[in-house]
Amino acid sequence: MSKKSNTSKRYTAEFKRDAVALVHSSGKTVTEAARQIGVSPGGLRNWVNQDKADRGQGSAAVLTSDEKEELRRLRRENREQQQTIEVLKKAAAFFARESTK
């Protein structure tokens, strides 16, 4: 019995762009195009849907690539700020104890 790998294959932005262009220009279905270039149909479908969202043609519920990047950045900043707040709380508590000695 073979095990499925837990690591997913990473594709460059250029490869994804070309794959989406193939779907749009060839008249092939996503499944046919995916088979031709050796990627999963689900993955290629996601790339096509993301392309639509980035061009303003997708569902309003789907974030554009720029929005996803901004969300990642804001979450990272939030995490860093929360860590800073925790350090400052500990420092304030330490100095409060020291000033009462």
Summary of the structure (lengths in Angstrom):
residues: 101
radius of gyration: 23.2
end to end distance: 68.0
largest distance: 79.0
contacts: 201
relative contact order: 0.06
helix: 70%
strand: 0%
